[in-house]
Amino acid sequence: MDIQVNDELIMKKPHPCGNNRFIVKRVGMDFKIHCAGCGREVMLPRKKVEHNIRQVLRDGEALISK
């Protein structure tokens, strides 16, 4: 899956703050994403992030929809 830094991810499950939009800060074996709602940063394994993505937004346009 082609995910780059500064892409916005809409996830299947929301963050505890209630927001389901995250911004990618680091890509590799682990992803560092930060919540667009509360600003918390989370490090997650690539497999878990890719499994939970509903949509990828790059520059305001949808790239991947599931």
N, C-alpha and C positions, 0 to 999 in steps of 0.2 A: 504494500500500500504506500502511495507517495504522499507523505505528510512532511511538511517543512515548518521551520521556525516561523512564528507569527500567524500560522493558520488558526482558525477558530473551529473548535470541535463541539458539536452538539452530541452529547452522550445519552445513552439509554436511561441511565440512573442519575438522579441529581445529586449534587453535593449536599451535605447536611444543612447548608444555608438555604437550600431550595432552588438554586440556580443549576441548570444543566449545560451551560456554555463555559468552555474552557479555552484558554489561549496557550499554544505550544511555545515553551521557552527553550527546550533542549530536546534533541532527537538523537537516539542511539539505541543501545540495548534497553535502556530505560528512557522513559519520557518524563520531562519535567513540565507539568502543566499548571497553570494558575487559574483559579476560579474568577470568572468575569464579574461575579456578584460581590464576593467578600474580599477577594485578592489573595487568598491563601494559596501557597504553592504546594504541590503534591508530586512526589516521584513514584511512578508506577512502571512495572515491566511492560515492554512493548506488546506482548501477547494479550495482556489484560486490556490495555488501551484499545488496540485494534479490534478486539472482540466487542467492546462496548460502544463503539462509534456508531451513531445514527446518521450523521451528516458532517461533511467537511466544508468549511467556507474559507475561500481565499480571496481577499480583496472584495468582499461583499457578494461574491457569486458562489453558488453551490457547485462543488466539484464531484462529490460522492454522496449519493443518497441510497439508503438501504430501506 
